[in-house]
């Protein structure tokens, strides 16, 4: 560096707190550089300073950067690049061309690409790959882009701790992981730079695992709402001229919720049952499930939680029945007419049994539903062993389905056989919703019969049908 360059660098160096400026005595590994003094650069710089790093910002306007954290130093890009081995690029990708003239200063440095895009496939190549092409002499590592400026500023307790990194150089990635660890973050190496696009797409995702279950829930709710609207409200209007449209708000909602809940709970257990039959049919567990089944199995938790939500709404709607104006009016009218007509009514023990059993099964089913929901929370499931988790989610899950299905059968009781139930030749919603859970329970019953269960268990332990003939050494059964 010439004397003139040195004096220019001196004049472009601005310390925001002379007492705490990046200590040149600090080893290079304790000094980091951040290009860009915007939202992310500012928050990251602050966290780095708090973690004990000496921070040097690289800015286009080092003299007018007024909102930087105390203790940081701010220089022009070229000078800042020389102060540290590791440089965070907190600049939008569109402006990356400013790095091209700095290629010499950046040679051998580790550049951390923090950038994100506005939408998927916005550019032909990943931002990190683009950065690497602009500065081929540097080691580019993609990372930290899943953190927000806000979460970084709010400190380790509130921030999302998980960061993903990828890059070609193992050494460069180690240096970035070391910084992440010192910041209290947990870094996961996702592999080479070719994964960068995937990491850049992470922040653009909006509840990806909830999309399918939510669509199913909305689709089922809408379909059953219109079905029930026609069967009850429109039917009453057309055939009896009665306007019972007020029933849409509570009665209809209280029918749609349990129907959707039961169907979604069945959909939560159906893929597991189908997968077992597929393994039985193929005689091996070593062949991949079709993609649709894989996708379905991956969203079982979300299906279950949504179904719990609908069950919860059903409970709330049921609890408010006694305070409904319509119900109180009908009850009073009935009592008055019994007194006026001097009638007596007989207590029907069968009806009492049916009603109590129906309610009791509903309560037990809902209790188990809640248990399933609680054990699916990561903080709870992490505290369970695999056996405990699968006992609750599988055994108790199927028991929940059984109780809720029985609850619905008892609701129908003898109405299944009455022709007046089938308005306009259509079955009521609760009958339709019984089809899927009944099928799932029947299939599950088949799977737990001893001979089928034994084969499935062997397959899950690695046994393959036909393998005995292929390799006589494997002829010993895994389960005696
Ligand atoms: P920002 O607030 O717009 O700041 C970007 C900084 O880049 C500016 O402050 C400026 O710093 C510098 N800059 C602007 N134009 C430039 C140019 N033509 N040449 C060189 N430098 C220029 O952006 P940000 O929100 O901090 O985001 C920075 C990067 O991090 C983006 O790629 C973004 O996708 C990514 N990111 C942001 C967040 C977040 O929460 N904000 C989260 C994850 C990832 P100087 O004036 O000091 O030069």
Boltz pocket constraint, residues with backbone or C-beta under 6 A from the ligand:
constraints:
  - pocket:
      binder: B
      contacts: [[A, 35], [A, 36], [A, 37], [A, 38], [A, 39], [A, 40], [A, 41], [A, 58], [A, 59], [A, 60], [A, 61], [A, 65], [A, 89], [A, 90], [A, 91], [A, 92], [A, 93], [A, 95], [A, 98], [A, 114], [A, 115], [A, 116], [A, 117], [A, 144], [A, 145], [A, 146], [A, 147], [A, 148], [A, 149], [A, 150]]
      max_distance: 6.0
